C-alpha cells in the first residue's frame, strides 16, 4: 500500500522531470538512448495510473 513517500504518480512525475533534465545535458549515445527509453517507460506508467488526487498532507501537532 502506498504511503506519503511512495505515491506511484509522484514518483513517475519526478522521474520524468529528472530524465527530461538529463536529456538537456551532454550525454554519450548509449546513455542518451537509455534515458530516452526510461522517459518513455515512465510516461507510459504515468498514463496508466488512476488520476486520483493526492491526500492532503498530514499536519503534525
Secondary structure by P-SEA (a helix, b strand, c coil): cccccccaaaaaaaaaaaaaaaaaccccaaaaaaaaaaaaaaaaaaaaccccccccccccc
